[in-house]
């Protein structure tokens, strides 16, 4: 569904869209189905399969004052980097729409 929203569009110039499949098998399946390529065409950065982004270990740590919307399942201060960063949770569709708009957005506007 995220690809459906992003297809033929480009991620907002002031926004990073990081995609980190949870496992090698999910990464391979998404690649075979053309999902990763489609997301990359829209401007997403496809990362190695990992949970590094969501637990604040590497690959896109947030700095003080940065905001993020994530489709991960947890949210608390410092989870993804700085304790002064703002982290919001949303569905993959909301994350995709927000990446296009450069702010939290309603995905229904892109369907």
C-alpha positions in Angstrom: 0.0 0.0 0.0 2.9 2.4 0.6 4.1 1.7 -2.9 0.7 2.4 -4.2 0.8 5.9 -2.6 4.4 6.6 -3.7 4.2 5.3 -7.3 4.9 8.0 -9.8 5.6 10.5 -7.1 8.8 11.8 -5.3 9.6 12.1 -1.6 9.5 15.7 -0.4 12.9 17.4 -0.8 13.3 18.0 3.0 12.3 14.5 4.0 14.2 11.2 4.3 12.3 8.0 3.7 14.2 5.0 5.1 13.0 1.5 4.4 14.5 -1.2 6.5 12.9 -4.7 6.0 12.9 -6.7 9.2 14.6 -9.8 7.8 16.6 -11.0 4.8 13.6 -13.1 3.7 11.3 -10.1 3.7 13.9 -8.0 1.9 14.2 -10.7 -0.8 10.5 -11.1 -1.2 9.9 -7.3 -1.5 12.7 -7.1 -4.0 11.3 -10.0 -6.1 7.9 -8.3 -6.1 9.3 -5.0 -7.3 8.4 -3.2 -4.1 11.9 -2.1 -3.1 12.7 -0.8 -6.6 9.4 1.1 -6.7 10.1 2.7 -3.3 13.6 3.6 -4.4 12.3 5.2 -7.6 10.2 7.5 -5.4 13.3 8.5 -3.4 13.3 6.0 -0.5 16.6 4.8 0.8 16.5 1.0 1.0 18.6 -0.3 4.0 19.9 -3.7 4.8 17.5 -5.9 6.7 17.8 -4.8 10.3 16.0 -3.3 13.3 18.7 -0.7 13.6 16.6 2.3 12.7 13.8 1.6 15.1 16.0 1.0 18.1 18.3 3.9 17.5 21.4 1.9 16.8 22.4 3.2 13.3 21.0 4.2 9.9 19.1 7.3 10.3 19.4 8.3 14.0 17.4 11.4 14.8 19.1 14.6 16.1 17.7 17.0 18.6 14.8 18.9 17.0 14.2 16.4 14.2 10.8 14.8 13.7 10.0 11.3 12.5 6.9 9.3 11.6 7.6 5.6 11.8 5.6 2.4 11.1 7.5 0.6 13.9 5.5 -0.6 16.9 7.2 1.3 19.8 7.6 4.9 20.7 9.4 6.5 23.6 11.9 9.3 24.2 15.3 8.5 22.8 14.1 5.4 21.0 15.6 6.5 17.7 18.4 8.8 18.7 18.2 12.1 20.6 15.8 12.4 23.5 14.9 15.8 22.0 13.6 14.3 18.8 9.9 13.9 18.1 8.7 10.4 17.0 5.2 9.7 15.8 3.8 6.3 14.9 1.6 5.7 11.8 0.6 3.1 9.3 2.9 2.4 6.3 0.3 4.3 4.2 0.5 7.3 6.5 4.3 7.2 6.5 4.3 7.1 2.7 1.9 10.1 2.4 3.9 12.0 5.0 7.1 11.4 3.1 5.5 13.0 0.0 4.0 15.9 1.9 7.0 16.7 4.2 4.7 16.6 7.2 2.2 14.2 8.7 -0.4 13.6 6.1 -3.6 11.7 5.4 -2.9 8.9 2.9 -6.5 9.1 1.5 -5.4 12.2 -0.3 -3.0 10.1 -2.4 -5.2 7.2 -3.3 
